[in-house]
Amino acid sequence: MDFREATDNLCSKINHQDLAKAMGVSVQTVRQARLSNENDAQRTPPAEWRGALIRLAEERVFYYRRLIDQLRTVKDPEAGI
């Protein structure tokens, strides 16, 4: 794993599409639910949103743990390791 790949993996993020898929709703529903309560377009968050976010967070923990393990075990030819 080179520097670019490692930093790309570290900086990856969850987007609205990922949230919508995890909650079984449209991207528009996610965007509207994220609006402030004062906004007329704001909508109620999807049912069971907490469970979906917990699952996504757990997946990210696993993802970063795997990245850490890869970074610790991969030899770096540039560093002479």
C-alpha positions as CSV (number, residue, x, y, z in Angstrom):
1,M,0.0,0.0,0.0
2,D,1.5,3.3,-1.0
3,F,1.0,6.7,0.5
4,R,-1.8,7.8,-1.9
5,E,-3.8,4.6,-1.4
6,A,-3.4,4.8,2.4
7,T,-4.5,8.4,2.6
8,D,-7.4,7.8,0.2
9,N,-8.5,5.0,2.5
10,L,-8.1,7.1,5.6
11,C,-10.1,10.0,4.1
12,S,-12.9,8.0,2.7
13,K,-16.3,9.0,4.0
14,I,-19.9,8.0,4.2
15,N,-22.1,10.1,1.9
16,H,-25.9,10.7,1.5
17,Q,-26.2,7.7,-0.8
18,D,-24.7,5.4,1.8
19,L,-27.1,6.7,4.5
20,A,-30.1,6.4,2.2
21,K,-29.2,2.8,1.3
22,A,-28.7,1.8,5.0
23,M,-32.0,3.3,5.9
24,G,-33.9,2.1,2.9
25,V,-35.0,5.6,1.8
26,S,-34.2,8.0,-1.0
27,V,-31.3,10.4,-0.9
28,Q,-33.8,13.3,-1.0
29,T,-35.3,12.0,2.2
30,V,-31.9,12.0,3.9
31,R,-31.2,15.5,2.8
32,Q,-34.6,16.8,3.9
33,A,-34.3,15.1,7.3
34,R,-31.0,16.8,7.8
35,L,-32.4,20.3,7.3
36,S,-32.9,22.5,10.3
37,N,-36.4,22.4,12.0
38,E,-36.9,26.0,10.9
39,N,-36.8,25.1,7.2
40,D,-40.2,24.4,5.6
41,A,-38.7,21.6,3.5
42,Q,-37.4,19.7,6.7
43,R,-38.9,16.2,7.1
44,T,-39.0,13.7,9.9
45,P,-36.0,11.4,10.0
46,P,-36.6,7.9,8.7
47,A,-37.8,5.3,11.2
48,E,-35.0,3.3,12.8
49,W,-32.4,5.8,11.7
50,R,-30.4,5.3,14.9
51,G,-30.0,1.5,14.2
52,A,-28.9,2.2,10.7
53,L,-26.3,4.8,11.8
54,I,-25.0,2.4,14.5
55,R,-24.5,-0.3,11.8
56,L,-22.7,2.2,9.6
57,A,-20.5,3.4,12.5
58,E,-19.6,-0.2,13.4
59,E,-18.7,-0.9,9.7
60,R,-16.4,2.2,9.8
61,V,-14.7,0.9,13.0
62,F,-14.1,-2.4,11.3
63,Y,-12.9,-0.6,8.1
64,Y,-10.4,1.6,10.1
65,R,-9.2,-1.4,12.2
66,R,-8.4,-3.3,9.0
67,L,-6.6,-0.2,7.5
68,I,-4.5,0.1,10.7
69,D,-3.6,-3.6,10.5
70,Q,-2.7,-3.2,6.8
71,L,-0.5,-0.2,7.5
72,R,1.3,-2.0,10.3
73,T,2.1,-5.1,8.3
74,V,2.8,-3.7,4.8
75,K,6.4,-3.2,3.9
76,D,7.3,0.3,2.8
77,P,9.9,0.1,-0.1
78,E,10.4,3.9,0.1
79,A,11.4,3.7,3.8
80,G,13.7,0.7,3.2
81,I,11.5,-1.4,5.5
